[in-house]
Amino acid sequence: MPRLLALALSAVFHPLLVPLYLFCVVCYQLPGTAPPPALADRRVVLALVAIGTLALPALGTALLVRLGYADSVELRQRQQRTLPLLLAAVSFGATAGLLYQPQHPEPLLFWMMAGMALAVLLTLLITLRWKISAHGVGMGGAFGLLLLLQLSGAAGPAGAWWLAGCAVVAVAVSRARLALDAHTPAQVWAGLALGLSVALAVGVVSR
């Protein structure tokens, strides 16, 4: 894979962007997966997700780079990923708390965010000893979520296309990380397996 394409795939499908993509898909492309909130509410949800899973973790990482904790936002060194992942885990968890509505009959959006927060926390714990692929975790979790929605029958015909597309992207991103020599095959496969496992486990618990 050409390096420029690998860099583009890694950037476009960065782990901090994948949650926002998934919420956009669920809220606007797969309305049958859960009772759709009003348009204004969906915009609020997406704003919360954008702030909690993208803006705050990205700003925190940039600040750490500026303070000299890391040499770049790519965080290629395993030891440099601890604080950024901790910030992301806290921010993801806080976002899940904001989305928690016990009166809602089908709190899909909360469980989505809770699963993402758990995946980030587990990624942090593993990273203390081993450089697991965060890109792999993100794409594995995305595939697992879309798979659950498809198996539930609520996603409809469109869900199959989104699931197939996600599988293609997951393969492409995995190859990109290998092409950039950012991870070993074992680290990429472990990331995919972790993301998929967390998504499936949260799906079982939320039933």
GUROKE-486068 format. One line per field, with one value per residue: residue in three letters; residue number from 1; x, y, z of N, C-alpha, C in turn. Coordinates in steps of 0.2 Angstrom, whole numbers. Layout:
GUROKE-486068
residuo	(ala ...)
num	(NUM ...)
nx	(X ...)
ny	(Y ...)
nz	(Z ...)
cax	(X ...)
cay	(Y ...)
caz	(Z ...)
cx	(X ...)
cy	(Y ...)
cz	(Z ...)
***
This chain:
GUROKE-486068
residuo	(met pro arg leu leu ala leu ala leu ser ala val phe his pro leu leu val pro leu tyr leu phe cys val val cys tyr gln leu pro gly thr ala pro pro pro ala leu ala asp arg arg val val leu ala leu val ala ile gly thr leu ala leu pro ala leu gly thr ala leu leu val arg leu gly tyr ala asp ser val glu leu arg gln arg gln gln arg thr leu pro leu leu leu ala ala val ser phe gly ala thr ala gly leu leu tyr gln pro gln his pro glu pro leu leu phe trp met met ala gly met ala leu ala val leu leu thr leu leu ile thr leu arg trp lys ile ser ala his gly val gly met gly gly ala phe gly leu leu leu leu leu gln leu ser gly ala ala gly pro ala gly ala trp trp leu ala gly cys ala val val ala val ala val ser arg ala arg leu ala leu asp ala his thr pro ala gln val trp ala gly leu ala leu gly leu ser val ala leu ala val gly val val ser arg)
num	(1 2 3 4 5 6 7 8 9 10 11 12 13 14 15 16 17 18 19 20 21 22 23 24 25 26 27 28 29 30 31 32 33 34 35 36 37 38 39 40 41 42 43 44 45 46 47 48 49 50 51 52 53 54 55 56 57 58 59 60 61 62 63 64 65 66 67 68 69 70 71 72 73 74 75 76 77 78 79 80 81 82 83 84 85 86 87 88 89 90 91 92 93 94 95 96 97 98 99 100 101 102 103 104 105 106 107 108 109 110 111 112 113 114 115 116 117 118 119 120 121 122 123 124 125 126 127 128 129 130 131 132 133 134 135 136 137 138 139 140 141 142 143 144 145 146 147 148 149 150 151 152 153 154 155 156 157 158 159 160 161 162 163 164 165 166 167 168 169 170 171 172 173 174 175 176 177 178 179 180 181 182 183 184 185 186 187 188 189 190 191 192 193 194 195 196 197 198 199 200 201 202 203 204 205 206 207)
nx	(4 3 12 6 -7 -9 -7 -17 -29 -26 -28 -41 -49 -46 -45 -52 -61 -69 -80 -89 -92 -100 -111 -117 -121 -130 -139 -144 -144 -148 -162 -171 -165 -166 -179 -180 -173 -179 -175 -168 -163 -155 -145 -139 -135 -125 -116 -112 -105 -95 -88 -84 -78 -69 -65 -60 -51 -42 -37 -32 -21 -14 -10 -2 9 14 19 29 28 25 32 25 8 5 9 19 27 25 25 21 8 0 -5 -13 -22 -28 -34 -43 -51 -57 -64 -73 -80 -87 -95 -103 -110 -117 -126 -134 -150 -161 -175 -178 -184 -176 -160 -150 -140 -133 -128 -119 -110 -105 -99 -89 -81 -77 -69 -59 -53 -49 -40 -30 -26 -20 -10 -1 8 10 9 -5 -15 -24 -31 -36 -44 -54 -60 -63 -73 -82 -86 -92 -103 -111 -113 -121 -132 -137 -140 -150 -161 -166 -159 -162 -162 -152 -143 -135 -127 -119 -113 -105 -97 -90 -82 -74 -67 -61 -52 -44 -39 -32 -22 -16 -10 0 7 13 21 18 12 14 8 1 -2 -11 -21 -25 -30 -42 -49 -51 -59 -70 -74 -78 -89 -98 -100 -105 -117 -123 -125 -133 -145)
ny	(-6 11 24 37 34 26 34 43 35 31 43 48 38 38 33 42 48 38 35 46 45 33 36 46 37 29 38 45 37 24 23 14 7 11 20 35 50 67 79 90 85 75 82 88 77 72 83 82 70 73 83 76 64 68 82 86 75 76 90 88 79 86 97 89 86 98 101 93 80 70 67 69 70 58 48 37 30 18 21 34 35 33 44 51 41 39 52 51 40 45 56 50 42 51 57 46 46 58 55 45 40 35 34 31 20 12 13 15 23 27 15 12 22 19 7 11 19 9 1 10 11 -2 -3 6 0 -12 -6 -2 -12 -17 -13 -11 -10 4 9 -3 -7 3 0 -13 -12 -4 -13 -23 -17 -13 -26 -31 -23 -27 -40 -39 -36 -24 -14 -15 -16 -7 -8 -19 -15 -5 -13 -21 -12 -7 -18 -18 -6 -8 -19 -11 -1 -8 -14 -2 2 -7 -5 7 3 5 -4 -22 -37 -45 -35 -28 -37 -41 -28 -27 -39 -35 -24 -29 -39 -32 -24 -34 -40 -29 -28 -40 -38 -27 -31)
nz	(0 -4 4 6 4 15 26 24 26 39 45 42 47 61 78 86 78 73 83 81 68 69 77 69 58 65 70 59 47 50 55 60 70 83 93 85 90 91 78 83 95 90 85 96 103 94 95 108 107 98 105 117 112 102 101 115 119 108 110 122 120 111 119 128 119 116 129 130 133 123 107 96 89 84 92 92 101 113 127 127 126 137 145 136 132 145 147 136 140 151 146 137 145 153 143 140 152 151 141 147 150 160 159 146 134 126 127 117 112 124 128 117 118 131 129 120 129 138 129 126 139 142 132 136 148 143 135 144 145 132 115 109 94 93 82 77 87 87 74 75 85 79 68 76 82 71 66 77 76 64 65 74 67 65 58 45 26 23 33 30 20 26 35 27 21 32 35 24 26 38 35 26 34 43 35 32 44 46 34 37 47 60 68 73 65 75 84 78 75 88 92 84 88 101 101 94 103 114 109 106 119 126 119 123 137 137 134)
cax	(0 7 12 2 -14 -9 -7 -24 -33 -25 -30 -48 -52 -43 -49 -56 -66 -74 -86 -93 -95 -105 -117 -120 -124 -136 -145 -147 -144 -151 -167 -175 -161 -169 -183 -175 -175 -181 -169 -164 -160 -149 -139 -136 -131 -119 -112 -109 -100 -90 -84 -82 -74 -64 -62 -57 -45 -37 -34 -27 -15 -10 -6 4 14 17 22 35 26 26 36 20 2 4 10 21 30 20 25 18 1 -3 -9 -18 -28 -32 -39 -49 -56 -61 -69 -78 -85 -91 -100 -108 -114 -122 -131 -138 -157 -164 -182 -178 -185 -171 -155 -145 -135 -129 -124 -114 -104 -102 -95 -83 -77 -74 -64 -53 -50 -45 -34 -26 -23 -15 -4 4 13 10 7 -10 -17 -30 -35 -39 -49 -59 -63 -66 -79 -87 -89 -96 -109 -115 -115 -126 -138 -139 -143 -156 -166 -169 -155 -165 -157 -146 -138 -130 -122 -115 -108 -100 -92 -86 -78 -69 -63 -57 -46 -39 -35 -27 -16 -12 -6 5 12 16 26 15 11 15 1 -2 -5 -17 -27 -27 -35 -48 -52 -53 -65 -76 -77 -81 -95 -102 -101 -110 -123 -127 -126 -138 -152)
cay	(0 17 27 42 31 23 40 46 30 32 50 48 33 39 31 48 50 33 36 51 42 28 40 49 32 27 43 47 32 18 25 8 3 13 26 41 57 73 81 94 80 71 87 89 70 72 89 80 65 77 86 71 59 71 89 86 71 79 95 86 76 92 100 85 86 105 101 89 73 66 70 71 68 51 44 31 26 15 24 41 34 32 50 53 36 41 58 49 36 49 60 45 40 57 58 41 48 63 51 41 42 29 34 30 13 8 18 12 28 27 9 13 26 16 2 14 21 3 -1 14 9 -8 -1 9 -5 -16 -2 -1 -17 -19 -8 -14 -5 8 9 -9 -7 7 -3 -19 -10 -2 -18 -27 -13 -14 -33 -32 -20 -30 -46 -38 -35 -17 -10 -15 -17 -2 -10 -24 -11 -2 -18 -23 -6 -6 -23 -16 -1 -11 -22 -6 3 -13 -14 4 3 -12 -2 12 0 7 -10 -28 -40 -47 -29 -26 -42 -40 -23 -29 -43 -32 -20 -33 -42 -27 -22 -40 -41 -24 -30 -45 -35 -21 -34)
caz	(0 -4 11 6 5 22 30 23 29 47 48 41 52 67 83 89 73 72 87 78 62 71 79 63 55 69 71 52 42 52 60 63 76 90 92 83 94 87 74 87 100 87 84 103 104 90 97 114 105 95 110 121 109 97 103 121 119 103 113 128 117 108 125 130 114 118 135 129 135 117 102 90 90 81 98 90 106 118 133 126 125 143 147 131 133 151 145 132 144 156 142 134 151 155 138 141 158 149 137 151 151 163 157 139 134 122 128 113 112 130 128 112 121 137 126 118 135 140 125 127 146 141 127 141 152 139 132 149 144 125 110 105 89 94 76 77 92 84 68 77 89 74 65 81 83 65 66 82 74 58 68 78 62 65 54 38 21 23 38 27 16 31 38 22 20 38 35 19 29 44 32 23 39 46 31 32 50 44 29 40 52 66 73 71 63 81 88 74 76 95 92 80 92 107 99 92 109 119 106 107 126 128 116 127 143 137 132)
cx	(4 7 7 -5 -15 -10 -14 -29 -33 -28 -38 -52 -48 -48 -54 -61 -71 -80 -91 -96 -101 -111 -120 -124 -131 -141 -148 -148 -148 -157 -171 -171 -163 -174 -179 -178 -176 -174 -165 -160 -154 -143 -136 -132 -124 -114 -108 -104 -94 -85 -80 -77 -68 -61 -58 -51 -40 -34 -30 -21 -11 -6 -1 10 18 21 28 34 27 29 31 13 0 6 13 24 24 19 22 11 -3 -8 -15 -24 -32 -37 -45 -54 -60 -67 -74 -83 -89 -96 -105 -113 -119 -127 -135 -145 -161 -172 -183 -179 -180 -164 -149 -139 -130 -125 -118 -108 -101 -97 -88 -78 -74 -68 -58 -50 -46 -39 -28 -22 -18 -9 1 10 14 7 1 -13 -24 -34 -39 -45 -55 -63 -66 -73 -84 -90 -94 -102 -113 -117 -121 -133 -141 -143 -149 -162 -168 -165 -158 -160 -151 -141 -133 -125 -117 -110 -103 -95 -88 -81 -72 -64 -58 -51 -41 -35 -30 -21 -12 -8 1 10 16 21 24 14 13 8 -2 -5 -11 -23 -29 -32 -42 -52 -55 -59 -71 -79 -80 -88 -100 -104 -106 -117 -127 -129 -132 -145 -156)
cy	(6 21 33 40 29 29 43 41 31 38 50 44 33 37 36 50 45 33 41 49 37 31 43 43 30 32 45 42 25 19 20 5 5 19 32 47 62 76 85 90 77 76 88 82 71 78 86 74 68 80 81 66 62 77 88 81 73 85 93 83 81 96 96 85 93 105 97 82 68 70 72 68 61 46 37 27 24 19 31 41 34 38 51 48 37 46 55 45 40 53 56 43 45 58 52 43 53 60 47 44 36 28 32 22 9 13 15 17 28 21 9 17 23 10 5 16 14 0 3 13 3 -7 2 4 -10 -12 -1 -6 -19 -14 -11 -8 -2 9 3 -10 -3 3 -9 -18 -8 -8 -22 -23 -14 -21 -34 -29 -24 -37 -45 -37 -28 -12 -10 -17 -13 -5 -15 -20 -8 -7 -20 -18 -5 -12 -21 -11 -4 -15 -17 -3 -2 -14 -8 5 -2 -9 4 10 3 2 -16 -31 -42 -41 -27 -31 -42 -34 -24 -34 -40 -28 -24 -37 -38 -25 -28 -41 -35 -25 -35 -42 -30 -24 -34)
cz	(0 2 11 8 13 27 30 27 37 49 48 46 58 73 86 85 72 76 84 72 64 73 74 59 58 69 64 47 43 57 63 69 83 88 91 87 89 84 79 92 97 86 91 104 100 92 104 112 102 100 114 119 104 100 109 121 114 106 118 125 114 113 128 126 116 124 135 131 129 112 96 92 88 87 96 95 111 124 133 126 131 145 142 131 139 150 141 135 148 152 139 139 153 149 138 147 156 144 141 152 154 161 150 138 131 122 123 113 118 130 122 115 127 134 123 123 138 136 125 134 145 137 132 145 149 137 138 149 137 121 106 100 91 88 75 81 90 79 70 81 84 70 69 82 77 65 71 79 68 60 71 73 61 60 47 33 21 28 35 23 21 34 33 21 26 38 30 22 34 41 29 28 43 42 31 38 49 39 32 46 59 71 69 69 70 85 84 75 83 95 89 85 99 106 97 98 113 116 107 114 128 125 120 134 143 135 138)
***
